[in-house]
Amino acid sequence: MSPLRGIALKLTAVFLFMIMASLIKATADVVPPGEAVFFRSFFAIPVILVWLVLQGEVATGLRVKSRWGHFWRGASGAAAMVLSFASLGMLPLPEVTAIGYAAPLITVALAAWLLGERVRLFRWSMVLVGLVGVLIVLSPRLSIGSDVERLAAIGAALALASAALRSLAQVYIRKLVQFETTSSIVFYFSLTCTLLSLVTLPWGWVMPGPADAAMLIGAGIVGGIAQIFLTTAYRHAPASLIAPFDYASMLFALIIGYVVFEEVPTAVMLAGSTVVIGAGVAIIWRERALGLKRGTARSLKSPHG
């Protein structure tokens, strides 16, 4: 274990994912979201395959035990990407990022419902606080008057639906990791998303110009590299330690949104995202504390329990 290396890898992955989202956003006015998912997924596959070869994990990366488990994880993830990419064309980058923070909160509820995970009062309380923060972020989009406001409201709804589907994908991942390798989950996610994105062909794919094509291909390559950095980060540090660094994406989104897209964050968006981030960090901190207590208790037991 090397915690500092794990943190550095996680921050790099978060930054690269934000670069990927920025490249998708830059092409959103021209390229349909389903086509963007194809580029994002297809051009990540060569990167992942090279990584598997270098790790000596090609055999394990291509071997699966639950084809349907990988399919449903890929289907929910692909749908989440389509909705997220569509929302990027309608809302500022920081706002889409803030609404996306609802995903881990929804995952808590879905894990309790679908996986039977025990959720204590503290976590439920923080989930409710976090959802209040999401509502604060969404509040300016609840009034629909002009066409611009209507488009923004649709974008907010798509971003929230994307967060819900991402949380469902996380539930499938929690089930898959019990009997599948990390490399197979990473590879078949990109493969499944690539194939499912072709379903959107009838909805008007376009031939992107050289600049747009370069950005879309770049999004796929960067996304693949980010996935590798993220996976490697968890090999060097506990999940409870590096999980809070997910929220560094807001800092990156604010900087990129302002510098590249001239997006100025509103006070309401910042206030709401602060509440959501606070609730998320509180859940992570609490679970880490409980994990340490459980570990201490186990270490104090005799060999016979």
C-alpha positions in Angstrom: 0.0 0.0 0.0 1.2 3.5 -0.9 -1.6 6.0 0.2 0.1 9.1 -1.3 0.5 7.3 -4.7 -3.2 6.2 -4.5 -4.3 9.7 -3.8 -2.2 11.1 -6.6 -3.6 8.5 -9.0 -7.2 9.2 -7.9 -6.8 13.0 -8.4 -5.3 12.4 -11.8 -8.2 10.1 -12.8 -10.7 12.7 -11.6 -9.0 15.4 -13.6 -8.8 13.2 -16.7 -12.5 12.4 -16.4 -13.3 16.1 -16.3 -11.1 16.7 -19.4 -13.1 13.9 -21.1 -16.4 15.6 -20.1 -15.1 18.9 -21.4 -14.3 17.4 -24.8 -17.7 15.8 -25.0 -19.3 19.2 -24.1 -17.3 21.0 -26.8 -18.9 18.7 -29.4 -22.4 18.6 -27.9 -23.9 21.1 -30.3 -22.9 19.0 -33.3 -22.7 15.3 -32.2 -25.7 13.4 -30.8 -25.1 12.0 -27.3 -25.4 8.3 -28.5 -22.7 8.9 -31.0 -20.5 10.5 -28.4 -20.9 7.4 -26.2 -19.7 5.3 -29.1 -16.5 7.4 -29.5 -16.0 7.5 -25.7 -16.3 3.7 -25.4 -14.8 2.4 -28.6 -11.6 4.4 -28.4 -11.1 3.4 -24.8 -10.9 -0.3 -25.7 -7.4 -0.2 -27.3 -6.1 1.7 -24.2 -7.6 -0.9 -21.9 -6.3 -3.9 -24.0 -2.7 -2.4 -23.9 -3.1 -2.0 -20.1 -4.2 -5.6 -19.8 -1.3 -6.9 -21.8 1.2 -4.9 -19.7 -0.4 -6.2 -16.6 -0.4 -9.8 -17.9 -4.2 -9.9 -17.3 -5.5 -10.5 -20.8 -6.8 -13.9 -19.9 -8.6 -12.8 -16.7 -9.8 -9.6 -18.4 -11.6 -11.5 -21.1 -12.9 -14.3 -18.9 -16.4 -13.8 -17.4 -18.7 -15.8 -15.1 -21.9 -13.7 -15.5 -22.5 -12.4 -19.0 -25.9 -10.9 -18.0 -24.3 -9.2 -15.0 -21.8 -7.4 -17.3 -24.6 -6.6 -19.7 -26.8 -4.9 -17.2 -23.9 -3.0 -15.7 -23.0 -1.9 -19.2 -26.6 -1.1 -20.1 -27.2 1.1 -17.1 -23.8 2.8 -17.5 -24.4 3.4 -21.2 -27.8 4.9 -20.6 -26.3 7.1 -17.8 -23.6 8.3 -20.3 -26.2 9.2 -23.0 -28.2 11.3 -20.5 -25.1 12.9 -19.0 -23.6 13.8 -22.4 -27.0 15.3 -23.4 -27.1 17.4 -20.3 -23.6 18.7 -20.9 -25.0 20.5 -24.0 -27.7 22.2 -22.0 -26.1 23.1 -18.7 -22.8 24.5 -17.4 -20.2 21.9 -16.6 -20.0 22.7 -12.8 -23.8 22.3 -12.6 -23.9 18.9 -14.3 -21.0 17.9 -12.0 -22.9 19.0 -8.9 -26.1 17.2 -9.8 -24.0 14.1 -10.5 -23.0 14.0 -6.8 -26.5 12.6 -6.2 -25.3 9.2 -7.6 -23.5 7.9 -4.4 -26.4 9.1 -2.3 -28.9 7.2 -4.4 -26.5 4.2 -4.3 -26.9 4.0 -0.6 -30.7 3.6 -1.0 -30.5 1.1 -3.8 -27.9 -1.0 -2.0 -30.2 -1.2 1.0 -33.1 -2.1 -1.2 -31.6 -4.4 -3.8 -28.5 -5.9 -2.0 -29.9 -5.9 1.6 -27.0 -3.8 2.9 -27.6 -2.5 6.4 -27.8 1.3 6.4 -27.7 3.0 9.8 -29.6 6.1 10.8 -26.5 8.4 10.3 -26.1 7.4 6.7 -29.8 7.8 6.0 -29.7 11.3 7.6 -26.7 12.3 5.4 -28.4 10.9 2.3 -31.4 13.2 3.1 -29.1 16.2 3.7 -27.3 15.5 0.4 -30.6 15.3 -1.5 -31.6 18.6 0.0 -28.3 20.0 -1.5 -29.2 18.5 -4.9 -32.6 20.2 -4.7 -30.9 23.5 -3.9 -28.8 23.1 -7.1 -31.9 22.2 -9.1 -34.1 25.0 -7.7 -33.3 27.6 -10.3 -34.3 25.1 -13.0 -37.8 24.5 -11.5 -39.2 27.7 -13.1 -40.0 27.2 -16.8 -40.7 30.3 -18.9 -38.6 31.0 -21.9 -37.1 28.4 -24.3 -33.7 28.8 -22.6 -35.2 28.0 -19.2 -37.1 25.0 -20.6 -33.9 23.7 -22.2 -32.0 24.1 -18.9 -34.8 22.3 -17.0 -34.6 19.4 -19.4 -30.9 19.3 -19.0 -31.2 19.2 -15.2 -33.7 16.4 -15.4 -31.4 14.4 -17.7 -28.4 15.0 -15.3 -30.5 13.7 -12.3 -31.7 10.7 -14.3 -28.1 10.0 -15.3 -27.1 10.1 -11.6 -29.8 7.6 -10.8 -28.6 5.2 -13.5 -25.0 5.6 -12.4 -26.0 4.5 -8.9 -27.8 1.5 -10.4 -24.6 0.7 -12.3 -22.7 0.9 -9.0 -25.0 -1.7 -7.5 -24.3 -4.1 -10.4 -20.6 -3.5 -9.8 -20.9 -4.4 -6.1 -22.5 -7.7 -7.2 -19.9 -8.3 -9.9 -16.8 -7.8 -7.8 -17.8 -10.8 -5.7 -16.9 -13.2 -8.5 -15.5 -11.1 -11.4 -12.1 -9.6 -11.8 -11.6 -5.8 -12.0 -10.0 -6.1 -15.4 -13.0 -7.9 -16.9 -15.4 -5.4 -15.4 -13.4 -2.5 -17.0 -13.1 -4.2 -20.4 -16.6 -5.4 -20.8 -18.1 -2.1 -19.7 -16.4 -0.3 -22.6 -17.3 -3.2 -25.0 -21.0 -3.3 -23.9 -21.3 0.5 -24.1 -19.8 0.5 -27.6 -22.3 -2.1 -28.9 -25.3 -0.5 -27.2 -24.4 2.9 -28.5 -25.0 1.6 -32.0 -28.7 1.3 -31.1 -28.9 5.1 -31.3 -27.9 5.2 -35.0 -31.5 5.8 -36.2 -31.6 9.0 -34.1 -29.3 10.9 -36.5 -25.6 10.2 -36.2 -23.5 12.8 -38.1 -20.1 12.8 -39.8 -18.1 15.0 -37.5 -15.5 17.4 -38.9 -11.8 16.9 -38.2 -11.8 19.0 -35.1 -14.9 17.4 -33.6 -13.6 13.9 -34.5 -10.3 14.6 -32.9 -12.0 15.8 -29.7 -14.3 12.7 -29.6 -11.4 10.3 -30.2 -9.5 12.2 -27.5 -12.4 11.8 -25.1 -12.3 8.0 -25.6 -8.5 7.7 -25.1 -8.5 10.1 -22.1 -11.5 8.2 -20.6 -9.7 4.9 -21.0 -6.6 6.2 -19.4 -8.6 7.7 -16.6 -10.3 4.4 -15.9 -6.9 2.7 -15.6 -5.6 5.4 -13.2 -8.8 5.0 -11.2 -8.5 1.2 -11.0 -4.8 1.4 -10.1 -5.5 4.0 -7.4 -7.5 1.4 -5.5 -4.5 -1.0 -5.5 -2.4 1.5 -3.6 -4.8 2.9 -1.0 -8.1 1.9 0.8 -11.3 3.0 -0.9 -12.3 4.9 2.2 -9.2 7.0 2.0 -9.3 8.1 -1.6 -13.1 8.2 -2.1 -13.5 11.8 -0.9 -11.1 13.0 -3.6 -14.0 12.4 -6.1 -15.2 15.8 -5.0 -12.1 17.5 -6.4 -14.0 17.2 -9.7 -16.0 20.3 -8.7 -12.8 22.4 -8.4 -11.7 21.1 -11.9 -15.2 21.7 -13.3 -15.2 25.3 -12.0 -11.8 26.1 -13.5 -12.5 24.5 -16.8 -16.0 25.8 -17.0 -14.8 29.4 -16.4 -11.6 29.3 -18.5 -12.8 27.2 -21.5 -16.6 27.7 -21.6 -16.9 31.1 -19.9 -19.3 29.7 -17.3 -19.7 31.7 -14.1 -21.0 29.6 -11.2 -24.0 30.9 -9.3 -24.2 31.3 -5.5 -27.1 28.8 -5.4 -25.2 26.2 -7.3 -22.1 26.6 -5.1 -24.2 26.5 -1.9 -26.1 23.3 -3.0 -22.9 21.5 -4.1 -21.3 22.4 -0.8 -24.2 20.7 1.0 -24.0 17.6 -1.2 -20.2 17.3 -0.9 -20.4 17.8 2.9 -23.0 15.0 3.2 -21.0 12.7 1.0 -17.7 13.2 2.9 -19.6 12.7 6.2 -20.8 9.3 5.0 -17.3 8.3 3.9 -15.8 9.5 7.1 -18.4 7.6 9.2 -18.0 4.4 7.3 -14.2 4.6 7.6 -14.5 5.2 11.4 -16.8 2.2 11.7 -14.5 0.1 9.6 -11.5 0.9 11.8 -13.6 0.1 15.0 -14.6 -3.3 13.5 -10.9 -4.0 12.6 -9.8 -3.1 16.1 -12.5 -5.3 17.6 -11.4 -8.3 15.4 -7.7 -7.8 16.3 -8.6 -7.9 20.0 -10.4 -11.2 19.8 -8.6 -14.5 20.7 -7.8 -16.9 17.9 -10.9 -18.8 18.9 -13.2 -15.8 18.7 
